[in-house]
């Protein structure tokens, strides 16, 4: 069993009067995580909201009925809780009225579950994100030497738990995840009329990682309007498939002020969308793959370790650029991300002059572990 970083933190928060919510994409291990947490706990009740009986249980529920139903249980887990109408109010009712019960809930979508829980559960919950497995989790699992050896595989097939646990079957499993599980929630809840446009958008974004993304160009490519492109991208971000990196801009007049890059939380999903599983030495996009891997892993690291940072890229009108910038405690940390350790890029003089309070690092195969752990 691969230990997830947030497991210890969740264990610390049990039975302290707050619900515990874990959000993440499908197949990232939310159910497995809670199964491990409750396996040695007495009187745990597991409710799967994919089951119509569970949904029916919460319909028109009063505190009296819920008390009778949940009596004798110290922990109640609601898996895929976003399927229950008005779930936030139900969770609030249990948390407020049945204080002896520790409530745990998972949701496969931020936009659906978070919208239904945030207001009712204000001050009554601990909320965590669970991503595909991380580099640091795998290093703790079997050591740096082994994980470093597997980096070429991770760049191609990614870190979904089922992928990592089934070497040799990566392509088949990735096809299942990307075909059915990945955007099932979006298609179901948003009732998108042309799902093929969503797939084409994902494929277009897959080919643009590391590059600035133009909504206007995407709209023209897909023959839809800019507002629809933006809506789809927001939905894909809220379901933990992609994330946006905005342009950093403060003082320098030539800086791009409204640009954005888009990355995938998982390299394997990205490669499945473009049906390219060639190993790194055979790829023309290895630089983009490496950049996506490093930045997505860095964001996992920041999130899991409660490090508050603003993340950006930087580019000017005359094409000076920095791959990744973090703003932490008043200091700018600039990073160039290079697959080839022999490449030694120089920091833009314009950036150095405009932002003298900064530090600068090159992240490559020889030192990346320091950045991700």
N, C-alpha and C positions, 0 to 999 in steps of 0.2 A: 504494500500500500504506500503510495507516494503521499507524504505529509504536505498538506496545503498550509501556506503561511498564515492565513486568517484563522485556522482552526484553534490555535492557542488563545488568540484574542477573543474568539467567541466563547470558549470555555470559561474565560475569566468573567464574562458578562452574564453568565447563566444565573438565574434566580436573584436578579437585582431589580426586579419590578418593571423591566422593559421588554417589549417584543424585539426579536432579532430577525432582521430581513436580509436575505442574500439575493442579489440580483446578478444576472449574467446571461450570456448567450446560451442557447440550447447546447447540450452535450459538453459543457465545461466542467461538470462534476459537482454541481450543487446538491443533487440528491445523494450522491455517494458521501459527500462531506457531512451532511446531516445524519446519514445512517451511521457513520463512524462515531459521531458525537453522542448519539443516543443509544448506541448498542449496549453499553453497560449501565445505562440508567434504568431505574425501576419505573414501572407504570408509565411507559411512553406510549402515546397514541399517534399513529401515522395516518394522515388523511391525504389522499391524492385527488386534487381537484380536476384531473382528467376523468375521474369517475363521476358519472351523473348523480350517484347517491350522495357523494360529498357535497356537490353543488346544492342539491335539494336540501341537505341538512341545514345549510345556512340561509335558506330562503325564509324570509319573515321570522327570523329567529329572535326570540326575546332572551334576556339574561337568564330567566328561569329555565327555559328550554335548554339553553346551552349548558347551564350548570348541571342539569340532569344528564345531558348527553356526555359531558366531559368528566363527570364525577369519577373519582378514583384514579385520575391520571395526573401526574406531576409535570409532564412535558407533552405538548401537543405540537406536531409538525404538520403544516399545510403545504404540500408540494404543488407547484404550479398554481399558486394562489391567485394569480391574475385572472383565472377563469371564473372566479366567484364574483357575481355582481356586488357592487358596493363593499368590496373587501375591506377597505380602510375602516369603515364604520363597524364591521364585524370584529376586526382585530382590536379596535378600541374598546368595544363592549367586553371582550374577553379580558383584556389587560386591566381594565378598570374594575370590572365586577367579579372576576374570578382570580384574585391576586395570587392564589397559591399555585397557579399554573404558569409554567414558562412556555411562552409561545414562540415558535420558530416558523418562518415562512420563506419559501423560495419563489422567485419569479423570473421568467425567461425574457422579460422585456422591461426596460426602464420606463418607457413612455406610458405603458398601460398600467403597470403595477404602481409606479411611483406617483402617477397622477391620482390614483385612488387611495393612496395611503398617507401622503405627506401631510395634508391638512388635518385629517382626523387623528393622526398619530403624532402630531407635533409634541416633542418632549417625552414621548412614550416608546421610542424605538432606537435601536442601534442598527444602522444600515451598512452593509458591506457589498462590495463588488467582487465577483469571482470571474477571473479571466481564464482562458486556456492555460495550461501549465506554464510556468515561467522558468527561465534559465536558472535562477537562484534556487527554485524548488528542486530542479533536477540535479543540481550540483550537491545539494544537501542529501538527495536520495542516493546517488551512487558516485559522488566525487567529481572534482573538476576535470581530472584527466580523461575520464570516460565521457563526460558531457562535451568537453572540448573536441574529442575525437568525432562526436556525432553532429557537430555544428553543420557540416555540409548537408546532412539528412534533415536537420531542423529547418534549414533555409528553404528547403524544397517542400517538405511535408508538414511542417509546423508542429504545434504543441497541444493539439486537442488530446485529451487523456486516452481516448480509444485508439488514436493514431500511435501514440507513444507506447501503448501496451500491446500493440499487435504489429510488430515489425514484419514486413513482407506483404501486408494487406493494406498498405496506406492508400493506394489509389482507389480501391473499391470503397473503403470507408469514407474517404474524402468526397467521393461522388455522392454517397448517400447523404452526408451532412449538408453538402452544398446544394443538392437537388431538393431535399424535402425539409429538413429541420431548420435550415438557416433563415429563410424568410417566411416561414409558415405563419408566424404571428402577424407580420405586416400584411400579408395577403388576406388573412382572416379578419383582422380588426379594421383595417383601413379599406377593405373591399376595393382594392385597386382594379380598375377596369382592364388595364393592359399590362399584365404581369411581365410580358416579354420586354417591355420598356425598362422595367426594373432590372432584369437580367442584363440587358444591353448596357445599362448605366453602370452596373457593377463591373462588367467586362471593360468598359471604357476607363473606369477609375483604376482597374488593375494594371492597365497599360500606361498609367500616368503617375504612378507612385514616384516620389522624389521630384516631381515637376509641379509647377504652379497650375492650378485647375481653374478653368474658365467656365462658369455656369452657362454663359452665352454660347460658347462653342459646343458644350454638351447638349444644350437645347437644340441647336441646329443639327447636330449629329443624330439625335433621337427623334427629331421632328415633334418636339413638345415645347411648351413654354418654359421660361426661366423659373417661374414660381413652382411649377411641378417638379423641375429638377431639384430646386432647393428643398421642397417638401420631402422628396424621396431620400435625399442625402440626410436630412434630419432624422427620418425614420430609421435609416440604416445605421446612423450613429447611435440612436436611442436603443437599438437592439444589439449594440456591442459588436457590430460587424466592421465598421470603419470608425475613424476619428479624424477630426480636422486639426490642422496646425496653422494658426493665423500668422500673418506677417508682423514682425516687430518694427515699430516706427515711433520715434519720439521727436528728434530734432533735425535730422538731416533731410534737406529738401528733395533729394533724389530717391529717397526710400520708397519702396512700394508700401502703400498704406492699407490697402484693402485686399491684398492677395491671400490665398490659402493653398495649402497642400493637403492632400488626403491620403491617409495610410490605412492599412488593414491591421486589425488586432492579431491576425494570424497569417503567416506566410502560406501555409498549406491551402487555406481557403482562397487566397489570391491566385495561387498557381492552378487550383482546380478550375477557377472561372475562365482561365485562358488555356486550359488543357495543356500545360507545359510542366512536365515533371523531370526534365533533364537535370542532371547534376550540375553543380556550380561551374566546373571546368568547361562545360559545353554550352554555357549560356552567355548571351550578349547583354542580359539585364542583371548580371550579378551585382553590379554596383547598387542598383535600385533595390534588389532583394536584401542586400546587406543593410542598407539604410532603413528599410522598413522593419527588419528584424531588430536592429539596435534601438530605434526610437520606440517601437511598441514595447520592447522589454524594459526600456527605461521608464516608460509610463507605468508599467506594472510595478516596478521597483518603488517609484515615488508613492503610488497609491497604497501599496501594501505596508510601506514603512512610515506612513503618515507624514511624508515630507511635503510641505506646502511650497509649490513652485509654479510659476507661469511658464508655459512652453511655447516657443515660437520658431520660425525660420526668419532669415533676414536676406533681403535682396534689394538691389538698386536698379534704377532705369538703365544704367550702363552695364548690367549683368554681373556686378560684384555680389557675392553671396556667401552666406554661412548656413550650413545644413541645419543646425539645431542650436537654439539658445534657451537657457533657463535663467529666469530671474528669481533669485532667492535672497531674502534679507538685504535688499538694496544693492546686490551685486549681480552683474551680468556674467554668466558662464557660457562661453562660446565654444562650439564643438564642430569640427569637421570629421565626417564619417567616411572612411576609405577602406575598401576591401583589400587593396594592395598595400602592404606596409611600406613598400619602397616609395610610394607617393608621399611627398612632403609639401602639402599646400601651405601657402603663406596667408596669414590673416590680412584681410582688407585694411589698407591704410586709412580709408575713409571711416571704417568702423572704429579703428583704434583711436583716431583723432576725435571722433564725435562722442565716443563712450570710453573715456580713459579708465573708468572704474570697472575693469573686467578681468577675467582670466580666460585662457585659451588652451584647448587640448585637441589633439588628433586621436580619434578612436579607430583602431584597426585590429587585425587578428592577434597582434602581440600584446594588447593591453585591455581589450574590451571587457574582461571579467571585472576589472576595477570599477567600471562604469555601471555594470548591471548587478553588482552585489554590494 
